[in-house]
Amino acid sequence: MKVSQHNRLININRVLILALTLSGLLMDGLQIGDLPCTLAVFVWLWMPLCTRLEAHMLRWIDGKHARPNRHKPLSVV
């Protein structure tokens, strides 16, 4: 399976889980307690993507602010 197909299936799965969760929460009527549950489901579904984004940003920041190597290698005479 190609990476693009795999990512598409994962995203479809996420949207389906979110839609079913929201429809289940709304079946008994909209309540204020539904908001934290909905947010928790949203964060849970997209946590791998958020973690990957965070790791990418940390690598970018570390690479941008890394000190250049000022020591020249010793030449062998």
C-alpha positions as CSV (number, residue, x, y, z in Angstrom):
1,M,0.0,0.0,0.0
2,K,1.3,3.4,-0.9
3,V,2.0,6.0,1.8
4,S,-0.6,8.4,0.3
5,Q,-3.3,5.6,0.4
6,H,-2.3,4.7,3.9
7,N,-2.6,8.4,5.1
8,R,-5.9,8.8,3.3
9,L,-7.3,5.7,5.0
10,I,-6.1,6.9,8.4
11,N,-7.7,10.3,7.8
12,I,-11.0,8.7,6.7
13,N,-10.9,6.6,9.9
14,R,-10.3,9.6,12.0
15,V,-13.2,11.5,10.5
16,L,-15.5,8.5,10.8
17,I,-14.7,8.1,14.5
18,L,-15.2,11.8,15.1
19,A,-18.5,11.9,13.2
20,L,-19.8,8.8,15.1
21,T,-18.7,10.3,18.4
22,L,-20.4,13.6,17.7
23,S,-23.6,11.9,16.5
24,G,-23.7,9.7,19.6
25,L,-23.2,12.7,21.9
26,L,-25.9,14.7,20.1
27,M,-28.5,11.9,20.2
28,D,-29.2,12.6,23.9
29,G,-29.3,16.3,23.4
30,L,-26.6,18.9,23.4
31,Q,-25.2,19.4,26.9
32,I,-22.2,21.3,28.3
33,G,-20.5,18.1,29.3
34,D,-20.3,17.0,25.7
35,L,-17.7,19.7,25.0
36,P,-14.8,18.2,27.0
37,C,-15.6,14.7,25.6
38,T,-15.5,16.1,22.1
39,L,-12.3,17.9,22.6
40,A,-10.7,14.8,24.2
41,V,-11.7,12.7,21.2
42,F,-10.4,15.3,18.8
43,V,-7.0,15.4,20.6
44,W,-6.8,11.6,20.9
45,L,-7.4,11.2,17.2
46,W,-4.9,13.7,16.0
47,M,-2.2,13.1,18.7
48,P,0.2,11.2,16.5
49,L,0.1,14.0,14.0
50,C,0.6,16.6,16.7
51,T,3.5,14.7,18.2
52,R,5.2,14.4,14.8
53,L,4.7,18.1,14.2
54,E,6.2,18.9,17.6
55,A,9.2,16.7,17.0
56,H,9.7,18.3,13.6
57,M,9.6,21.8,15.0
58,L,12.1,20.9,17.8
59,R,14.5,19.4,15.3
60,W,14.1,22.6,13.2
61,I,14.8,24.8,16.2
62,D,17.8,22.8,17.4
63,G,19.2,22.8,13.9
64,K,18.7,26.5,13.5
65,H,20.3,27.5,16.8
66,A,23.1,24.9,16.8
67,R,26.5,26.3,17.3
68,P,28.8,25.8,14.3
69,N,31.9,23.7,14.9
70,R,34.7,26.3,15.2
71,H,37.5,23.8,15.7
72,K,39.3,22.7,12.7
73,P,40.4,19.1,12.5
74,L,44.0,18.5,13.4
75,S,46.1,17.9,10.4
76,V,48.6,15.0,10.6
77,V,52.1,15.9,9.6
